[in-house]
Amino acid sequence: MSEVPGPPSVSQLLIGLARLGQAVRMEAWRNAGPHNLSPLQADIVTLLHGKPHPIRQGEIVTALASTPPTVSDAVKVLRKKELLEGSRDPGDARALLLGLTPLGREEADRLRSQSETLSGAVAALSPSDFAAMLRGTTTLMRELQERRAIPISQMCLTCRFFVPRAHPDNPDRPHHCNFVDTPFGDAELRVTCPDHETA
């Protein structure tokens, strides 16, 4: 029995993920908007929009798995564009806390609107394929986090409120979130959640 030609299945999956990543990045460049944001600048604005208070630049570096000089350059540009503002950390006057300006919050809202190209492609998935992809994505992310290949994100699988397979008699909603005290299914797994608390 001959094998299917081409790279092995694991390589095929990694190639597919890389191509999806390229599509997301290309869409980010196309969505530069009125402030002509680079993908990193857009990531910083989006990250800060999800934070309840200003954060240190080092936290941005960690969250985005970038380097201090790269983030520093992006922050300087965002401050010049008046999308970010800085204030001294009351606990350490040497540290700068970064937050969004009102203009930055407007831009974050614009960035949060879904790309028609990407959301249209996702909408083409069947509900079961969507749930399987979300489950697979969060599983891969958790595995990469445990290997310290990517930073910890605020997803269900790393949250103290998440109870996997708490409702085995309910295959559509087998998991439980103790924060909102409700069962949910794979299609509702969160990759980022404002109520996340590390387990």
C-alpha positions in Angstrom: 0.0 0.0 0.0 1.6 3.3 -1.1 1.5 6.4 1.0 -0.1 9.7 0.1 2.5 11.9 -1.6 3.8 15.0 0.0 5.0 16.0 3.4 3.6 14.0 6.4 0.4 14.9 8.1 2.0 16.9 10.9 3.9 19.0 8.3 0.7 19.5 6.4 -1.1 20.8 9.5 1.8 23.2 10.3 1.9 24.4 6.7 -1.9 25.0 6.9 -1.5 26.9 10.1 1.3 29.0 8.7 -0.9 29.9 5.7 -3.8 30.9 8.0 -1.4 33.1 10.0 -0.3 34.7 6.7 -3.9 35.4 5.8 -4.6 37.0 9.2 -1.4 39.1 9.0 -2.2 40.2 5.4 -5.7 41.3 6.5 -4.1 43.2 9.4 -2.0 45.2 6.8 -5.1 45.8 4.7 -6.9 47.0 7.8 -4.3 49.7 8.6 -7.1 52.3 8.8 -6.9 56.0 9.1 -3.8 55.9 11.3 -1.9 53.5 9.0 -1.2 51.1 11.8 1.3 48.2 11.4 0.0 44.8 12.6 2.1 45.2 15.8 0.7 48.7 16.5 -2.8 47.3 15.9 -2.0 44.4 18.3 -0.9 46.9 21.0 -4.0 49.0 20.6 -6.2 45.9 20.8 -4.3 44.6 23.8 -4.7 47.8 25.8 -8.4 48.0 24.9 -8.9 44.7 26.7 -7.2 45.9 29.9 -9.1 47.6 32.7 -6.2 49.9 33.5 -2.9 51.1 32.0 -0.1 48.6 31.9 3.7 48.7 31.7 5.5 48.4 28.4 7.1 45.1 29.7 3.7 43.6 30.0 3.0 44.4 26.4 6.3 42.8 25.4 5.4 39.6 27.2 1.8 39.5 26.0 2.7 39.9 22.4 5.9 37.8 22.5 7.9 40.6 21.1 11.2 42.3 22.1 11.6 45.5 24.2 13.1 47.6 21.3 10.4 46.6 18.8 7.6 47.4 21.2 9.3 50.6 22.3 9.4 51.8 18.7 5.8 50.9 18.1 4.8 52.7 21.3 6.6 55.8 20.3 4.8 55.9 17.0 1.4 55.3 18.7 2.1 58.1 21.1 2.9 60.4 18.2 -0.4 59.4 16.6 -2.1 60.3 19.9 -3.5 56.8 20.3 -1.6 56.0 23.5 -0.8 58.1 26.6 1.7 57.4 29.3 1.8 58.1 33.0 4.3 57.4 35.7 3.6 54.3 37.8 2.8 55.5 41.4 4.6 52.4 42.7 7.8 53.0 40.6 8.4 56.5 39.2 10.9 55.0 36.7 8.2 52.9 35.1 5.7 54.2 32.5 2.1 53.0 32.4 0.5 53.0 29.0 -3.2 53.3 28.2 -5.4 54.3 25.3 -6.4 57.9 24.7 -10.1 58.6 23.6 -8.8 58.5 20.0 -7.1 55.2 20.8 -10.3 53.7 22.1 -12.1 54.7 18.9 -9.4 53.0 16.9 -9.6 49.9 19.1 -13.3 49.7 18.4 -12.7 50.0 14.7 -10.0 47.2 14.9 -12.4 44.9 16.8 -14.9 44.9 13.9 -14.4 41.6 12.1 -12.8 41.5 8.6 -15.4 40.4 6.1 -12.9 38.2 4.4 -11.8 36.3 7.5 -15.3 36.2 9.2 -16.8 35.0 5.9 -14.3 32.2 5.7 -15.0 31.2 9.3 -18.8 31.4 8.7 -18.4 28.8 5.9 -17.4 26.2 8.6 -20.1 23.8 9.8 -20.9 24.2 13.5 -19.1 20.9 14.3 -16.0 22.0 12.3 -16.0 25.4 14.0 -16.1 23.7 17.4 -13.4 21.2 16.5 -11.1 24.0 15.2 -11.6 26.1 18.3 -11.0 23.1 20.6 -7.9 22.2 18.5 -6.6 25.8 18.6 -6.9 26.2 22.3 -5.3 22.8 22.9 -2.4 23.7 20.7 -2.1 27.1 22.4 -2.0 25.5 25.8 0.6 23.0 24.7 2.8 25.8 23.3 2.3 27.8 26.5 3.4 24.8 28.6 6.5 24.5 26.4 7.1 28.3 26.9 6.9 28.8 23.1 4.1 31.5 23.4 3.0 33.7 26.2 0.1 32.7 28.5 -3.2 34.1 27.2 -6.4 34.5 29.0 -8.1 31.4 27.6 -10.5 29.0 29.2 -8.0 26.2 29.4 -5.7 28.2 31.7 -8.5 29.7 33.9 -9.3 28.7 37.4 -13.0 29.0 36.6 -12.9 26.4 33.8 -14.0 22.9 34.5 -13.5 20.6 31.5 -16.0 17.8 30.9 -18.0 18.7 34.0 -21.2 17.7 32.3 -20.4 14.4 30.5 -24.2 13.7 30.1 -24.4 16.9 27.9 -22.2 16.4 24.8 -23.2 19.8 23.4 -22.2 21.7 26.5 -19.8 19.4 28.5 -17.7 22.1 30.1 -18.5 24.5 33.0 -17.5 28.1 33.7 -17.7 28.8 37.5 -17.4 32.5 36.9 -20.8 32.7 35.2 -21.9 29.3 36.6 -23.1 27.9 33.3 -22.2 24.9 31.1 -20.8 25.5 27.6 -19.5 23.7 24.6 -16.3 23.6 22.5 -17.8 26.3 20.1 -17.9 28.7 23.1 -14.3 28.2 24.3 -12.6 31.6 24.8 -9.1 32.3 23.5 -9.2 35.6 25.5 -11.5 36.5 28.3 -11.6 39.6 30.5 -12.7 37.6 33.5 -9.8 35.1 33.2 -7.9 34.2 36.4 -4.9 31.9 36.0 -5.4 28.5 37.4 
